[in-house]
Amino acid sequence: MRKMLAAVSRVLAGAAQKPASRVLIASRNFANDATFEIKRCDLHRLEEGPPVTTVLTREDGLKYYRMMQTVRRMELKADQLYKQKIIRGFCHLCDGQEACCVGLEAGINPTDHLITAYRAHGFTFTRGLPVRTILAELTGRRGGCAKGKGGSMHMYAKNFYGGNGIVGAQVPLGAGIALACKYNGKDEVCLTLYGDGAANQGQIFEAYNMAALWKLPCIFICENNRYGMGTSVERAAASTDYYKRGDFIPGLRVDGMDILCVREATKFAAAYCRSGKGPILMELQTYRYHGHSMSDPGVSYRTREEIQEVRSKSDPIMLLKDRMVNSNLASVEELKEIDVEVRKEIEDAAQFATADPEPPLEELGYHIYSSDPPFEVRGANQWIKFKSVS
């Protein structure tokens, strides 16, 4: 009897040491997967499009939720650091658009390629870089992903080509990356992103033409967040059907606030390109909560009520959370624990990003050229020299 009582007391003591929520989650039986209906995509020059139902596993759902929550919290922390004047210069935040970066990554392979404009923090994270190197880049520190020299608009990772500051200029580069994929005979695609504001750039239509002529494995993706800087799409474009802008290139319009819709559309588009049919165009209908950049309060050309309506009805994190809880893929308590863990990760990353040293002046010429041995490059005038080290 004593042995039995001792054993029971040990079990109870072990349970008491764990938080009550963790014990509850561990004892609950969740579903392994669930099937959801998703919005049908509008099609251009396509007989059939992505499926209208999809399966979400519990594992993928928790992963997507954590990633989107991390991007959201990272952007809010960047906003705070900017207002404290720790981050300086240009800074474009993507909170509200998390389903785009996470959903696109969920639909391709790590060996595929991606290039985007200057709203790049989320894509830098989903392409595999930790939050601490992204925030350190924003604060201009040595531990940043571009050694503290690129800042908000110029971040890079494996198979991720930025972060580009010139409006629309990344689109021809994306077509070039797709050309390299085809030239090297690799079964890879390039996701080439731009915004609705850049969609009227002439170089984009030149890239369409070349990609179609050479049947390049390029997915042109217009992130339509309704406003190019402070100009609504209706005031900037004679046709707001951006998925039809490729004319001779097939296109699809996607609900960019639904991560599952984005994932399935991306899988469909990638399979189309890999089959050798040439490029395809995607329009992601999304929304940004912040202004265009940190100098834009974001409420002079749209109402606060409009922003709040999107938050309450179409928020990508809220939509995924509701689906998972209602289908028994996760509990509210479990998702709250993820929220706590994400906030701690962001706080730790912010501490690193503010404590890490800035790069010294003598390293200004480093990493400009890929060269061996090092050589000198001219500074602002011919008497100032910097060593170039790759």
Residue, then its C-alpha position, 0 to 999 in steps of 0.5 A: m500500500r505504501k509503495m502504491l501511495a508513493a507512486v501516485s504521489r510522484v505522478l501527481a507531483g510531476a503533473a503539478q510541475k507542468p503548466a495546467s494548459r500543457v497537461l490539458i493539451a497533452s491529454r486531448n485528442f486532436a484530429n490529424d487533418a481536416t478538409f476545407e473548402i477554399k475560394r475558387c480562383d478567377l481564371h484567364r486563358l486556363e480551362e481549369g484552375p487550383p482545387v476548391t478543397t484542400v487538406l490541412t494537417r495538424e502539423d502544417g497548420l501549427k507550422y503556418y500559424r507560428m510562421m504567420q504570427t512570427v512575421r506579424r510580431m516581427e513587423l510590429k517590433a520593427d515599427q516600435l524600433y523605428k519609432q524609437k529611432i533605432i531603425r533608420g531610413f526606409c522601412h516597409l512593413c507587411d503586417g496583414q499580408e502574412a498569408c502571401c509570404v507563408g502560403l507561397e513558401a508552402g507551395i514551392n520547394p526550398t530549391d526554387h527561387l524568389i525575388t521581390a520588391y522592398r516589402a521583403h521582411g516576411f519573405t526573408f523569414t520564410r526563405g529560412l533566415p532567423v528573426r534575429t538576423i533580419l532585425a539586426e539588418l534593420t538596425g544596421r548591425r554586423g549580425g544582420c543578413a547583409k552584414g548591416k549594409g543593406g537595411s530594410m530593402h536589401m536582404y538576401a538568403k539562399n535562393f532569395y534575391g532580395g529586397n530590391g529598391i527600384v520599383g518594378a526592376q526586380v521583375p526582369l531579374g526574376a525572368g533572368i533567374a527563370l532563364a538560368c533555371k531553364y538553361n541549366g536544365k533544373d526542375e526549378v521555378c522562380l517566383t517574381l513578385y511586384g505590387d499593384g503600384a509597380a504593375n504599370q511599369g513598362q519593364i514588366f511587360e517586356a519581361y512578360n514578352m521574353a518569358a512567354l517567347w522563351k517559355l521560362p519557368c517564371i511565376f509572375i505574382c502581383e501582390n495587390n494590396r489595393y494601394g500603390m503608396g497612397t493611390s488606390v488601384e482604381r485611380a491608377a489603372a484602367s484595368t484592375d484585373y492584374y491577373k489578365r495583364g499578361d494577355f497571352i500569359p495565363g493567369l489566376r486571381v487568388d484570395g491572398m488573405d487565405i493561406l490555404c488558397v495561396r498555397e494551392a494556387t502556388k502549387f498549381a502555378a509551379a506545376y504548370c511552369r515545371s511542365g514546360k508550358g512557360p510562365i503564368l501570372m498570379e494576382l494575390q488580393t491582399y491588404r496591408y495594415h500599416g502605411h506604405s512606409m514609415s513616413d505614411p500614417g496610412v489613413s489619409y487616403r483610406t478610413r480607419e473603418e476600412i482597415q478595421e473591417v479587414r482586420s475583423k473579417s479577413d485577417p489571415i491569422m484569425l482565419l487560420k486560427d478559426r479553421m484549426v480550432n473549429s475542426n479540432l486541429a488545435s485548441v485556443e490554449e495551444l495557439k496562445e502558448i505559441d503566441v507567448e513563445v513567438r513574443k519571447e523569440i521576437e524580444d530576444a531577437a530585438q535585444f540582439a539587434t540592439a546590442d550587436p555592434e555596427p560594422p566598422l568603417e574599414e569594412l565599407g568596401y567588403h563584399i562588393y565584389s567576389s574576388d580573390p585576392p582582395f584589392e582596393v576600391r575608390g571611396a567618395n574621392q580618389w584619395i579615399k581607398f577601401k579594401s574589397v574582401s569577398 
